C-alpha cells in the first residue's frame, strides 16, 4: 500500500505555515510535503489534492520535489486551481475525481511605484507565467503558446476535459473501480496584512519565538504561544484579551469561510439521496466536494446492488433454468444502462458544485 497524504487548503510558504497551523487553518507548505516524502523514503506515495492555490514559488518547490522523488507518485485531484494545479502536474500518474475541477490562469501580484516599478512587475509576471507553463507543457505535450492562451483567459476544466487535454491520465471511478477519497477543501488564504500583523504581534517578546528560516515556535502545547510578560503559555482567551483586533480579523475570515461552506453544501440539497450526507457534513466540517464524492459512491453502489438483486430474483424464480435465446447484445445493453446511470449522477453532482463558478 502506498503512503498517503491529503494536501488541503492554501499553498503557502514555510515562514507562514506555523501561523495557519496555530489557528487550525488548512494549508500546504513545501516543508510539509518534504517531511512526508522523507518519511516515505522512496516508497510509492499517493497525494490527494484539494486546494484553490496560493503562492507560486511554493507550488513550484513542491512540483520539483514530486518530480525528483525516487518512488512512484500518484496524484488524485479533487480540486486543484492556480498554484495547486502546478504541483499536481508533478505526479508520475495523475487521476481526477469526476466531480472535481482543474483551473489554470496567469500569475498575479500587488505592486506600487512609478512606471519603472510597474514595468518591472509586468516583466516579472510574464516570466512567472512562462515558468508555470513549463509544468503544463511537460505533462500535456501541448504547445507553449496554446497553454499560455489557456492561462490568459483563466481556464476551468472538468475531469473529462482535463483528460482530453492531457492534464490528467485517468478519471477516478472509471471502469467500475471505486477509488474513495475524503478530503476537506476549505481554502482560507489569509491576507498578507493579517499575516504580517500576526507575526509582528506574536514575535514581540523576549525572543522565545523563532522566526528565522521559517521555524515553528516552540509553543509547548497546541494553540498556545509564549506570553511576553512571562514564560507561561498564552491560551486563546489571553490572546483575545491582549490582541482583540487580531483575533477579530481571524474570526471574520473564519465566519465568512464557514458561511460559504454551508451555502455550497445546501446547493446539493436537490441531489438524490443527498439529505443525510448534507446534515452530517454541516455538523462535522465536510465540504460540498466531500458530499458530492459520497453521493457518487452511494449511487454507484446502488446501481451495483440493483444489478445483483435482479440476478438473485432471476435465479430464485428459476427463470435462468429456461433455455431461451437472449436478445442480441442484451448484456452489453444492460452494462451500458448501468454505466449511463452512474454517468448521469456524476454529471448532476458536478453541475450542482459548479453553480458558483466551479469553486467548491
C-alpha positions as CSV (number, residue, x, y, z in Angstrom):
1,X,0.0,0.0,0.0
2,X,1.4,3.5,-0.9
3,X,1.8,6.0,1.8
4,X,-0.9,8.7,1.7
5,X,-1.2,12.4,2.4
6,X,-4.0,14.8,1.9
7,X,-3.0,18.3,0.8
8,X,-5.8,20.7,1.6
9,X,-6.0,24.5,1.8
10,X,-3.9,27.3,0.6
11,X,-0.4,26.9,-0.9
12,X,1.8,29.0,1.4
13,X,5.5,29.4,2.3
14,X,7.2,27.7,5.2
15,X,7.6,31.0,7.1
16,X,3.8,31.5,7.3
17,X,2.8,27.9,7.9
18,X,3.0,28.0,11.6
19,X,0.5,30.9,11.8
20,X,-2.0,28.9,9.8
21,X,-1.4,25.8,12.0
22,X,-1.8,27.9,15.1
23,X,-5.3,28.9,14.1
24,X,-6.1,25.4,12.7
25,X,-6.4,26.7,9.1
26,X,-5.7,24.1,6.4
27,X,-2.5,24.8,4.4
28,X,0.0,23.3,2.1
29,X,3.7,24.2,2.6
30,X,6.9,22.8,1.0
31,X,8.2,21.7,4.3
32,X,5.0,19.6,5.0
33,X,5.5,17.8,1.6
34,X,9.2,17.4,2.1
35,X,8.8,15.8,5.6
36,X,6.2,13.4,4.1
37,X,8.5,12.4,1.3
38,X,11.4,11.9,3.6
39,X,9.3,9.6,5.8
40,X,8.2,7.7,2.7
41,X,11.8,7.1,1.9
42,X,11.3,6.0,-1.7
43,X,8.1,4.0,-1.2
44,X,5.2,4.7,-3.5
45,X,3.1,7.6,-2.4
46,X,-0.4,8.8,-3.0
47,X,-1.3,12.5,-2.8
48,X,-4.9,13.8,-2.6
49,X,-5.1,17.5,-3.7
50,X,-7.9,19.8,-2.7
51,X,-6.7,23.4,-3.0
52,X,-7.6,26.7,-4.6
53,X,-3.9,27.5,-5.0
54,X,-1.7,30.2,-3.4
55,X,1.9,31.2,-3.7
56,X,3.7,30.3,-7.0
57,X,7.2,29.7,-5.6
58,X,5.9,27.3,-3.0
59,X,3.9,25.4,-5.7
60,X,7.0,25.2,-7.9
61,X,9.0,23.9,-4.9
62,X,6.5,21.1,-4.3
63,X,6.3,20.3,-8.0
64,X,10.1,19.9,-8.1
65,X,10.1,17.6,-5.0
66,X,7.5,15.3,-6.6
67,X,9.4,15.1,-9.9
68,X,12.6,14.3,-8.1
69,X,11.1,11.7,-5.7
70,X,12.6,8.2,-6.1
71,X,9.3,6.3,-5.9
72,X,6.1,6.5,-7.8
73,X,3.9,9.5,-7.1
74,X,0.1,9.1,-7.7
75,X,-1.7,12.4,-7.5
76,X,-5.5,12.4,-7.1
77,X,-7.2,15.7,-7.8
78,X,-10.4,16.6,-6.0
79,X,-9.9,20.3,-6.7
80,X,-6.7,21.9,-8.0
81,X,-6.5,25.6,-9.1
82,X,-3.7,28.0,-9.7
83,X,-0.5,27.0,-7.8
84,X,-2.1,23.7,-6.8
85,X,-2.6,22.8,-10.4
86,X,1.1,23.4,-11.0
87,X,2.4,21.0,-8.4
88,X,-0.3,18.4,-9.2
89,X,1.5,18.0,-12.5
90,X,4.5,16.6,-10.7
91,X,2.8,13.2,-10.2
92,X,4.1,10.1,-12.0
93,X,0.4,9.4,-12.6
94,X,-2.4,12.0,-12.2
95,X,-6.0,11.0,-11.6
96,X,-9.0,13.3,-11.2
97,X,-12.4,13.0,-9.5
98,X,-15.3,13.1,-11.9
99,X,-16.8,15.8,-9.7
100,X,-13.6,17.8,-9.5
101,X,-12.2,20.9,-11.1
102,X,-8.8,21.9,-12.5
103,X,-8.0,25.6,-13.2
104,X,-5.0,27.3,-14.8
105,X,-4.5,31.0,-15.1
106,X,-1.9,33.8,-15.1
107,X,0.0,34.8,-12.1
108,X,-0.8,38.0,-10.2
109,X,0.8,40.3,-7.7
110,X,0.4,43.7,-6.0
111,X,2.9,46.4,-7.0
112,X,3.4,50.1,-6.1
113,X,5.6,52.7,-7.6
114,X,6.4,54.6,-10.8
115,X,6.3,53.4,-14.4
116,X,9.6,51.6,-14.0
117,X,8.3,49.7,-11.0
118,X,5.1,48.8,-12.8
119,X,7.1,47.8,-15.9
120,X,9.3,45.6,-13.8
121,X,6.3,44.0,-12.1
122,X,4.8,43.2,-15.5
123,X,8.1,41.6,-16.8
124,X,8.3,39.6,-13.6
125,X,4.7,38.2,-14.1
126,X,5.4,37.3,-17.7
127,X,8.5,35.3,-16.6
128,X,6.5,33.6,-13.9
129,X,3.8,32.6,-16.4
130,X,6.4,31.1,-18.6
131,X,7.8,29.1,-15.7
132,X,4.3,27.9,-14.8
133,X,3.6,26.9,-18.4
134,X,6.7,24.7,-18.3
135,X,5.0,22.3,-15.9
136,X,1.9,22.1,-18.1
137,X,3.9,21.6,-21.3
138,X,5.8,18.7,-19.7
139,X,2.6,17.0,-18.6
140,X,0.3,17.6,-21.6
141,X,2.7,17.9,-24.5
142,X,0.7,20.9,-25.7
143,X,2.5,23.9,-27.3
144,X,3.6,26.7,-25.0
145,X,1.6,29.3,-27.0
146,X,-1.6,27.2,-26.6
147,X,-1.1,26.8,-22.9
148,X,-0.3,30.5,-22.3
149,X,-3.5,31.3,-24.2
150,X,-5.5,29.0,-21.9
151,X,-3.8,30.6,-18.9
152,X,-4.5,34.1,-20.2
153,X,-8.3,33.5,-20.3
154,X,-8.4,31.5,-17.0
155,X,-9.5,28.0,-18.0
156,X,-11.6,25.7,-15.8
157,X,-11.7,22.1,-16.7
158,X,-13.8,19.2,-15.5
159,X,-12.3,15.7,-15.4
160,X,-13.2,14.8,-19.0
161,X,-11.7,18.0,-20.4
162,X,-8.6,17.7,-18.3
163,X,-8.1,14.1,-19.5
164,X,-8.8,15.2,-23.1
165,X,-6.1,17.9,-22.9
166,X,-3.6,15.6,-21.2
167,X,-3.5,17.3,-17.7
168,X,-4.7,14.0,-16.1
169,X,-4.1,10.4,-17.0
170,X,-7.3,8.8,-15.7
171,X,-10.7,9.7,-14.3
172,X,-11.4,8.2,-10.9
173,X,-14.3,5.8,-10.6
174,X,-14.0,4.9,-14.2
175,X,-14.3,1.3,-15.5
176,X,-16.2,0.3,-12.3
177,X,-13.3,1.0,-10.0
178,X,-14.4,2.8,-6.8
179,X,-11.5,4.9,-5.6
180,X,-12.7,6.6,-2.4
181,X,-11.2,9.8,-1.1
182,X,-12.3,12.0,1.7
183,X,-10.6,15.4,2.0
184,X,-11.6,18.9,3.2
185,X,-11.4,21.7,0.7
186,X,-11.7,24.7,3.0
187,X,-9.1,27.0,1.5
188,X,-8.6,30.0,3.7
189,X,-5.9,32.4,2.3
190,X,-5.1,35.0,4.9
191,X,-4.5,38.4,3.5
192,X,-0.8,39.5,3.7
193,X,-1.6,42.3,6.1
194,X,-3.2,39.8,8.5
195,X,-0.2,37.5,8.3
196,X,2.2,40.4,9.0
197,X,0.1,41.6,11.9
198,X,0.0,38.1,13.4
199,X,3.7,37.7,13.0
200,X,4.6,41.1,14.5
201,X,2.3,40.6,17.5
202,X,3.5,37.1,18.2
203,X,7.2,37.9,17.7
204,X,7.1,40.9,20.0
205,X,8.5,39.2,23.1
206,X,11.7,38.0,24.8
207,X,12.9,36.1,21.7
208,X,11.5,32.7,22.7
209,X,9.6,32.6,19.4
210,X,11.8,31.8,16.4
211,X,11.1,33.4,13.0
212,X,14.4,32.6,11.3
213,X,14.2,30.1,8.4
214,X,10.5,29.7,8.9
215,X,10.9,27.7,12.1
216,X,7.7,26.9,14.0
217,X,7.8,28.4,17.5
218,X,8.3,26.0,20.4
219,X,4.8,26.6,21.8
220,X,4.8,23.7,24.3
221,X,1.2,22.7,23.6
222,X,-1.2,23.1,20.6
223,X,-2.8,26.5,20.1
224,X,-0.5,28.2,22.7
225,X,2.1,30.9,22.4
226,X,4.6,32.5,24.8
227,X,3.4,35.5,26.7
228,X,5.9,38.3,26.5
229,X,5.2,39.3,30.2
230,X,6.3,35.9,31.5
231,X,7.3,32.5,30.2
232,X,3.9,30.9,30.6
233,X,1.9,29.8,27.5
234,X,-0.7,32.2,26.3
235,X,-4.0,30.5,25.6
236,X,-6.7,31.7,23.2
237,X,-8.6,33.7,25.9
238,X,-5.4,35.6,26.8
239,X,-4.6,36.2,23.1
240,X,-8.1,37.6,22.6
241,X,-7.7,39.9,25.6
242,X,-4.3,41.2,24.6
243,X,-4.8,41.3,20.8
244,X,-8.6,41.7,20.2
245,X,-8.1,43.3,16.7
246,X,-6.0,40.4,15.5
247,X,-8.5,37.8,16.8
248,X,-11.4,39.7,15.2
249,X,-9.8,39.7,11.8
250,X,-9.2,35.9,12.0
251,X,-12.7,35.2,13.3
252,X,-14.2,37.3,10.5
253,X,-12.3,35.4,7.9
254,X,-13.3,32.1,9.5
255,X,-17.0,33.0,9.7
256,X,-17.0,34.0,6.0
257,X,-15.4,30.7,5.1
258,X,-17.9,28.7,7.2
259,X,-20.9,30.5,5.6
260,X,-19.5,29.8,2.1
261,X,-19.1,26.1,3.1
262,X,-22.6,25.7,4.3
263,X,-24.0,27.6,1.3
264,X,-22.1,25.3,-1.1
265,X,-23.5,22.2,0.8
266,X,-27.1,23.5,0.5
267,X,-26.6,23.8,-3.3
268,X,-26.5,20.0,-3.3
269,X,-29.9,19.6,-1.5
270,X,-31.8,18.5,-4.6
271,X,-29.4,15.7,-5.4
272,X,-31.0,12.2,-4.9
273,X,-30.0,10.8,-1.5
274,X,-28.0,13.9,-0.5
275,X,-30.1,15.0,2.5
276,X,-28.4,12.8,5.2
277,X,-25.0,13.5,3.8
278,X,-25.5,17.2,3.9
279,X,-26.8,17.1,7.5
280,X,-23.7,15.2,8.7
281,X,-21.4,17.4,6.6
282,X,-22.6,20.6,8.2
283,X,-22.0,19.1,11.6
284,X,-18.6,17.6,11.1
285,X,-17.0,20.2,8.8
286,X,-17.1,18.4,5.5
287,X,-17.4,20.3,2.2
288,X,-19.6,20.2,-0.9
289,X,-16.8,18.3,-2.6
290,X,-16.8,15.7,0.1
291,X,-20.6,15.3,-0.1
292,X,-20.5,15.0,-3.9
293,X,-18.0,12.2,-3.6
294,X,-20.2,10.3,-1.2
295,X,-23.2,10.8,-3.5
296,X,-21.2,9.3,-6.4
297,X,-20.1,6.3,-4.3
298,X,-23.6,5.7,-2.9
299,X,-25.2,5.9,-6.4
300,X,-22.6,3.6,-7.9
301,X,-23.1,1.0,-5.1
302,X,-26.9,1.3,-5.5
303,X,-26.6,0.6,-9.2
304,X,-24.4,-2.4,-8.5
305,X,-26.8,-3.7,-5.8
306,X,-29.8,-3.4,-8.1
307,X,-28.0,-5.5,-10.7
308,X,-27.2,-8.1,-8.1
309,X,-30.8,-8.1,-6.9
310,X,-32.1,-8.7,-10.4
311,X,-29.7,-11.6,-10.8
312,X,-30.9,-13.2,-7.5
313,X,-34.6,-12.7,-8.4
314,X,-33.9,-14.4,-11.7
315,X,-32.2,-17.3,-10.0
316,X,-34.9,-17.7,-7.4
317,X,-37.7,-17.7,-10.0
318,X,-35.9,-20.4,-11.9
319,X,-36.0,-18.2,-15.0
320,X,-32.4,-19.0,-15.6
321,X,-33.2,-22.6,-16.0
322,X,-35.4,-21.9,-19.0
323,X,-33.3,-22.2,-22.2
324,X,-34.1,-19.2,-24.4
325,X,-32.3,-17.2,-26.9
326,X,-31.4,-13.9,-25.3
327,X,-31.9,-10.7,-27.3
328,X,-28.9,-9.6,-29.3
329,X,-26.5,-7.5,-27.2
330,X,-28.6,-7.9,-24.0
331,X,-25.6,-7.9,-21.7
332,X,-24.0,-5.0,-23.4
333,X,-27.2,-3.0,-23.2
334,X,-27.6,-3.7,-19.5
335,X,-24.0,-2.7,-18.9
336,X,-24.5,0.5,-20.9
337,X,-27.6,1.3,-18.9
338,X,-25.7,0.9,-15.6
339,X,-22.8,3.0,-16.8
340,X,-25.2,5.7,-18.0
341,X,-26.9,5.8,-14.6
342,X,-23.6,6.4,-12.9
343,X,-22.5,9.0,-15.5
344,X,-25.8,10.9,-15.2
345,X,-25.5,11.1,-11.4
346,X,-21.8,12.2,-11.7
347,X,-22.8,14.9,-14.2
348,X,-25.7,16.1,-11.9
349,X,-23.4,16.4,-8.9
350,X,-20.8,18.2,-11.0
351,X,-23.3,20.7,-12.3
352,X,-24.5,21.5,-8.7
353,X,-21.0,22.1,-7.5
354,X,-20.2,24.3,-10.5
355,X,-23.1,26.7,-9.8
356,X,-20.7,29.0,-8.1
357,X,-18.2,29.3,-10.9
358,X,-16.6,25.9,-10.2
359,X,-15.3,26.8,-6.8
360,X,-16.1,24.4,-4.0
